[in-house]
Amino acid sequence: MTTFDLDALVVEETSRGSALVERLVGALGASIPVTHVSDAREATRAMLGADPLGAGKRRLVVRKRRAPFLMGCPAGSAQFACCGYLVLILASNCPMDCSYCFLQEHVANNPAFQVYSNFRDAFEEMDRLAHSAPGRHFRVGTGELADSLALDSVTKLSVDLIEFVRKREHLTLEFKTKTDEIENLLKLDPRGRAMVSWTLSPDAVWQSSEHRTASPSARIAAARAVLDGGYRVGFHFDPMIAYEGAERDYLQLVDQLLSAIPARRISLLSMGALRMTPGLRSAARRRFPTDPMLLGEEVLGSDGRLRAFGALRIRLYRALQERFERAGARIPSYLCMESRAVHERVFGVAPANPATIGERLALG
């Protein structure tokens, strides 16, 4: 199992005595010093040192969330063929450290690893969503601003989430992860309402860019285990990086996946190219100057992000899509942050509207 190092636990006074804090203190023991502060926002800003983000990943801050938990996926835009994904923000930042991660820019001014003690307020938001649209089904995920399962062994948030969602037929909850931290999941019956999805990259990308994550083979083994435990599974080939030999490596990875999990048992696939704003690319190269995966040729798109050339991206997407199609099952698939034109060239059809795609992925 992937393990992470923490230097400190900082607890906001309004979270003192909460169920989440009691779990953390009990699990982490006396080896991690605990500090109480009146306003945790002061502990999450202005981290010192040469690498504030890296330092922030080692400081766990527990506070109340003051903003809504439920929101539309921030990758959504009228420019793209979107998947209708909804996200729950239960934490911010991540103890893993992928060189390409957008959090290097997104949380640069607020870099501590935060979890929210009032997470049960998110359940009320999801119930209100369902009541506002009777008959609709929604796919809601927790892996946008933090890995869904990193530190789940001590937070145990997956237990609360599954106990909530398995009673609600209108919701499918997606845990998105790069870990193999599935012990809590295997103790529960999700009753078909929970999906676990893994971001998958070839070994070359994992070794150079995905620091403190589980290996691709460990992720696939974990996926097989939760599938046998009654969960749906999905996979995200995102970001796909167009390095020399990439097509060969990604196809080998697909073959490795399909040798463990039959295509007909996969509930969703997504693909997306490495994409960075100029600011993110500068931050990533500054923090990881020796990573060759950050040095490819790119062009600036109309959305202000740098990507590999369109023809190269489409070639990679189509190669993977064709390999999955040859496996003999129609797996619900989508592209992340790509235009309708790219979607049509990869899949041969125009994308449906986001609400339709989101409901289809929720229902499986």
NORMO-V740144 format. One record per residue. BURIAL is + if it has 24 or more other ideal C-beta (glycine too) atoms within 12 Angstrom, else -. D_FIRST is the distance of its C-alpha to the first C-alpha in Angstrom with 1 decimal. Layout:
# NORMO-V740144
burial:BURIAL d_first:D_FIRST
burial:BURIAL d_first:D_FIRST
This chain:
# NORMO-V740144
burial:+ d_first:0.0
burial:+ d_first:3.8
burial:- d_first:6.3
burial:+ d_first:9.9
burial:- d_first:13.3
burial:+ d_first:16.1
burial:+ d_first:19.7
burial:+ d_first:21.4
burial:+ d_first:21.7
burial:+ d_first:24.9
burial:+ d_first:26.4
burial:+ d_first:29.4
burial:- d_first:32.1
burial:- d_first:32.4
burial:+ d_first:28.8
burial:+ d_first:29.3
burial:- d_first:28.8
burial:+ d_first:27.0
burial:- d_first:24.5
burial:+ d_first:21.8
burial:+ d_first:22.8
burial:- d_first:23.0
burial:+ d_first:19.4
burial:+ d_first:18.2
burial:+ d_first:20.5
burial:- d_first:19.6
burial:- d_first:15.9
burial:+ d_first:16.2
burial:- d_first:19.2
burial:- d_first:21.9
burial:- d_first:19.9
burial:+ d_first:20.1
burial:- d_first:23.7
burial:+ d_first:24.9
burial:- d_first:27.8
burial:- d_first:30.0
burial:+ d_first:32.0
burial:- d_first:34.7
burial:- d_first:33.5
burial:+ d_first:29.9
burial:- d_first:31.2
burial:- d_first:32.6
burial:+ d_first:29.3
burial:+ d_first:27.7
burial:- d_first:30.5
burial:- d_first:31.8
burial:+ d_first:28.8
burial:- d_first:30.3
burial:- d_first:29.6
burial:- d_first:29.4
burial:- d_first:26.3
burial:+ d_first:26.4
burial:+ d_first:23.6
burial:+ d_first:21.2
burial:+ d_first:22.3
burial:+ d_first:22.0
burial:+ d_first:18.3
burial:+ d_first:18.0
burial:+ d_first:20.5
burial:+ d_first:19.6
burial:+ d_first:22.8
burial:+ d_first:23.6
burial:+ d_first:26.9
burial:+ d_first:28.8
burial:+ d_first:29.0
burial:- d_first:32.7
burial:- d_first:32.6
burial:- d_first:32.0
burial:+ d_first:28.4
burial:+ d_first:29.4
burial:+ d_first:30.6
burial:+ d_first:31.2
burial:+ d_first:28.8
burial:- d_first:30.0
burial:+ d_first:29.9
burial:+ d_first:32.7
burial:- d_first:36.2
burial:- d_first:39.5
burial:- d_first:39.1
burial:+ d_first:36.2
burial:+ d_first:35.6
burial:+ d_first:33.2
burial:+ d_first:31.0
burial:+ d_first:31.9
burial:+ d_first:28.4
burial:+ d_first:28.3
burial:+ d_first:25.6
burial:+ d_first:24.7
burial:+ d_first:24.1
burial:+ d_first:22.0
burial:+ d_first:20.6
burial:+ d_first:21.5
burial:+ d_first:19.8
burial:+ d_first:16.1
burial:+ d_first:13.8
burial:+ d_first:13.2
burial:+ d_first:16.3
burial:+ d_first:17.7
burial:+ d_first:21.1
burial:+ d_first:22.8
burial:+ d_first:21.6
burial:+ d_first:24.6
burial:+ d_first:23.5
burial:+ d_first:24.9
burial:+ d_first:28.2
burial:+ d_first:27.7
burial:+ d_first:26.6
burial:+ d_first:28.3
burial:- d_first:30.6
burial:+ d_first:28.1
burial:+ d_first:24.9
burial:+ d_first:23.1
burial:+ d_first:19.9
burial:+ d_first:21.6
burial:+ d_first:20.9
burial:+ d_first:23.9
burial:+ d_first:25.0
burial:+ d_first:27.6
burial:+ d_first:25.2
burial:+ d_first:27.3
burial:+ d_first:30.1
burial:+ d_first:28.2
burial:+ d_first:28.8
burial:- d_first:32.6
burial:+ d_first:32.5
burial:+ d_first:31.0
burial:- d_first:33.6
burial:- d_first:36.3
burial:+ d_first:35.3
burial:+ d_first:35.6
burial:- d_first:39.0
burial:- d_first:40.2
burial:- d_first:39.7
burial:- d_first:40.3
burial:- d_first:39.4
burial:+ d_first:36.9
burial:+ d_first:33.3
burial:+ d_first:30.7
burial:+ d_first:27.3
burial:+ d_first:25.5
burial:+ d_first:22.2
burial:+ d_first:20.2
burial:+ d_first:18.6
burial:+ d_first:21.5
burial:+ d_first:21.5
burial:+ d_first:17.8
burial:+ d_first:14.6
burial:+ d_first:14.8
burial:+ d_first:11.3
burial:+ d_first:10.3
burial:+ d_first:10.6
burial:+ d_first:11.4
burial:+ d_first:10.0
burial:+ d_first:13.1
burial:+ d_first:15.5
burial:+ d_first:15.3
burial:+ d_first:17.4
burial:+ d_first:16.3
burial:+ d_first:18.1
burial:+ d_first:21.3
burial:+ d_first:21.3
burial:+ d_first:21.1
burial:- d_first:23.6
burial:+ d_first:25.9
burial:+ d_first:25.7
burial:+ d_first:25.9
burial:- d_first:29.4
burial:+ d_first:30.6
burial:- d_first:31.5
burial:+ d_first:32.4
burial:+ d_first:28.8
burial:+ d_first:25.8
burial:+ d_first:22.7
burial:+ d_first:20.3
burial:+ d_first:16.8
burial:+ d_first:16.2
burial:+ d_first:12.8
burial:+ d_first:11.2
burial:+ d_first:7.6
burial:+ d_first:5.8
burial:+ d_first:6.0
burial:+ d_first:8.8
burial:- d_first:9.3
burial:+ d_first:12.4
burial:+ d_first:13.7
burial:+ d_first:14.0
burial:- d_first:16.2
burial:+ d_first:18.7
burial:- d_first:21.4
burial:+ d_first:21.8
burial:- d_first:25.3
burial:+ d_first:25.0
burial:+ d_first:24.8
burial:+ d_first:21.2
burial:+ d_first:19.8
burial:+ d_first:16.3
burial:+ d_first:16.8
burial:+ d_first:14.9
burial:+ d_first:16.5
burial:+ d_first:16.8
burial:+ d_first:18.2
burial:+ d_first:19.3
burial:+ d_first:17.7
burial:- d_first:20.6
burial:+ d_first:19.8
burial:+ d_first:16.0
burial:- d_first:16.9
burial:+ d_first:19.8
burial:+ d_first:18.9
burial:+ d_first:15.4
burial:+ d_first:14.2
burial:+ d_first:10.7
burial:+ d_first:9.6
burial:+ d_first:7.5
burial:+ d_first:10.2
burial:+ d_first:12.8
burial:- d_first:12.4
burial:+ d_first:8.8
burial:+ d_first:10.2
burial:+ d_first:13.1
burial:+ d_first:11.6
burial:+ d_first:9.9
burial:+ d_first:13.4
burial:+ d_first:15.1
burial:+ d_first:13.4
burial:+ d_first:14.5
burial:+ d_first:17.8
burial:- d_first:18.5
burial:+ d_first:17.7
burial:- d_first:20.6
burial:+ d_first:19.3
burial:+ d_first:20.9
burial:+ d_first:19.0
burial:+ d_first:20.0
burial:+ d_first:19.4
burial:+ d_first:20.6
burial:+ d_first:21.8
burial:+ d_first:22.4
burial:+ d_first:23.3
burial:+ d_first:24.8
burial:+ d_first:26.1
burial:+ d_first:29.3
burial:+ d_first:28.9
burial:- d_first:30.8
burial:- d_first:29.5
burial:+ d_first:27.5
burial:+ d_first:29.1
burial:- d_first:28.4
burial:+ d_first:24.7
burial:+ d_first:24.2
burial:+ d_first:26.1
burial:+ d_first:24.1
burial:+ d_first:20.9
burial:+ d_first:22.8
burial:- d_first:23.8
burial:+ d_first:20.3
burial:+ d_first:19.4
burial:+ d_first:22.6
burial:- d_first:22.1
burial:+ d_first:19.2
burial:+ d_first:20.5
burial:- d_first:24.3
burial:+ d_first:25.9
burial:- d_first:27.6
burial:+ d_first:24.3
burial:+ d_first:23.3
burial:+ d_first:24.5
burial:+ d_first:24.7
burial:+ d_first:24.4
burial:+ d_first:25.1
burial:+ d_first:26.0
burial:+ d_first:27.0
burial:+ d_first:28.1
burial:+ d_first:27.0
burial:+ d_first:29.3
burial:+ d_first:30.0
burial:+ d_first:32.9
burial:- d_first:34.7
burial:- d_first:33.4
burial:+ d_first:29.7
burial:+ d_first:30.4
burial:- d_first:32.0
burial:+ d_first:29.2
burial:+ d_first:26.5
burial:- d_first:28.7
burial:- d_first:29.5
burial:+ d_first:25.8
burial:+ d_first:24.8
burial:- d_first:28.1
burial:- d_first:26.9
burial:+ d_first:24.9
burial:- d_first:27.1
burial:+ d_first:25.7
burial:+ d_first:27.5
burial:+ d_first:30.9
burial:+ d_first:32.0
burial:- d_first:35.4
burial:+ d_first:35.5
burial:- d_first:38.1
burial:- d_first:38.6
burial:+ d_first:38.8
burial:- d_first:40.9
burial:- d_first:38.1
burial:- d_first:37.7
burial:+ d_first:34.5
burial:+ d_first:34.2
burial:+ d_first:33.1
burial:+ d_first:33.7
burial:- d_first:37.0
burial:- d_first:37.5
burial:- d_first:38.4
burial:+ d_first:35.3
burial:+ d_first:33.0
burial:+ d_first:34.9
burial:+ d_first:34.8
burial:+ d_first:31.0
burial:+ d_first:30.8
burial:+ d_first:33.4
burial:+ d_first:31.9
burial:+ d_first:28.6
burial:+ d_first:30.6
burial:- d_first:32.9
burial:+ d_first:30.2
burial:+ d_first:28.8
burial:- d_first:32.3
burial:- d_first:33.0
burial:- d_first:30.2
burial:- d_first:32.7
burial:- d_first:31.3
burial:- d_first:32.2
burial:+ d_first:29.0
burial:+ d_first:29.6
burial:+ d_first:29.0
burial:+ d_first:29.9
burial:+ d_first:30.0
burial:+ d_first:28.8
burial:+ d_first:31.4
burial:+ d_first:33.9
burial:+ d_first:37.5
burial:- d_first:39.2
burial:- d_first:40.9
burial:+ d_first:37.7
burial:+ d_first:36.4
burial:- d_first:39.7
burial:- d_first:39.5
burial:+ d_first:36.0
burial:+ d_first:36.5
burial:- d_first:40.3
burial:- d_first:40.8
burial:- d_first:41.0
burial:+ d_first:38.1
burial:- d_first:38.7
burial:- d_first:38.8
burial:+ d_first:35.6
burial:- d_first:36.3
burial:- d_first:36.8
burial:+ d_first:33.7
burial:+ d_first:31.6
burial:+ d_first:33.1
burial:+ d_first:32.6
burial:+ d_first:28.9
burial:+ d_first:28.6
burial:+ d_first:30.5
burial:+ d_first:28.8
